[in-house]
Amino acid sequence: MSDLLLATDTSGKNGRIALARVTSGQSDVEIVGAAPLAGGAFSAQLVPQIAALLENHGYRKSDLAAFAVVSGPGRLRGCAWLGCHQSPGRGIAETNRCDFIAGSGC
């Protein structure tokens, strides 16, 4: 069985959101779709972009099983926690942008 994951990164000049399918017990992740967020207006873009991404791929927010967020540095760290308040009972994972970049081999 696979779960739908919403990933957000609003920690830099430009951001990104993505939907992915993850299967328990497997390390592979299927990217369903992604969208860029232009810098300077994350708060105005985040919710409508997430809604559009879900709709474009035939999903509703109730289909989301978990959230992955990249935090700081960045002024809009609060956007990373958007899903927590609107979707209690779903998992959330946070990674620091610096740790993520360092661990990715970039």
N, C-alpha and C positions, 0 to 999 in steps of 0.2 A: 504494500500500500504506500502511495506517495502523498506527501503533504505540500501545500502551496505556501511559499515563503515570500515575504516582501522585504527587500533590502533597500536601505536608504543611506545616502552619503551626502550630508549637507555641511561637511566640515571644511571644505575648501572654497576657493573662488568660484568654481562651478561644481554642481552636484550631479547626482544620478540616482535614479530609482530603478529597481529591477524586480521582476517576478521570476521565481525559480521553483521547480519541482524537485523535492528531495525525497529519497526513499530510505526508510529506516534500515540501518545495517549496511548501507552502501555509501561509498565516498563520492560517487559521481553525482553531479548536480546538472539538471537540465534547465537552461535559461529559456524561459517562456517568452519574455519580452523585456525591453529596457527603454528608458527615456532619459534624455539629459535635462538638467535643470540649469537655466542660465543664472549666473551670479547676480547678486544684488536684490533679488526679490524671491528668495526661497519661500518665505511665509505665504506669499500670494500664489505661488505655483504648486506647492507640494500637494495639497488636498485635491485640486482639480486634476493634476497630472496622474496621481494615484488612481483616481476614479476613472479617468480615460484609459489608463493602462489596463485596469481590471476589465472594463467594459469591452475594449478592443479585443481581448482574449477570451471573452465569454465568462468572466468570473464576477462574483460579488464580494464585498468585503467580508461577508460571513464565511466565504470559502478559505480565507487566510487562516493558516494554522500557527504560523510563527512569524517573527520579525527579526531581522538582523540590521543593526545600525552601526555606522561608523561615527565615532564622537571625536570632537576637538582635534586640533585647535579649530576654532570657528565660532562665529558669533551666534549661530543659530542652533546651538546644541539642543535646545528644547524641542526642535522639530524631530529629532531622532527618536523621541519618546512618544510621538503622536499615537502610535498604535496601542500603547499600554492603557491609556485612559479610555479609548473607544472600544477596546476588545479585551476585557478581563478574561483570564483563564487561558490565554494563548502565550506561548513561549516567546522570549525575547533574548537575543544575544547581542552584546556590545563588544566592539573592538575599537581600540584607539587607532587613529589613522597612521600615526608614526609606527606603531607596532605592526600594523597590517602591511605597510610598505616595506618595513625591514624584513618581515617574515616571507614576503613574496619573492625575494630575490631580485627586486628591481634595483 
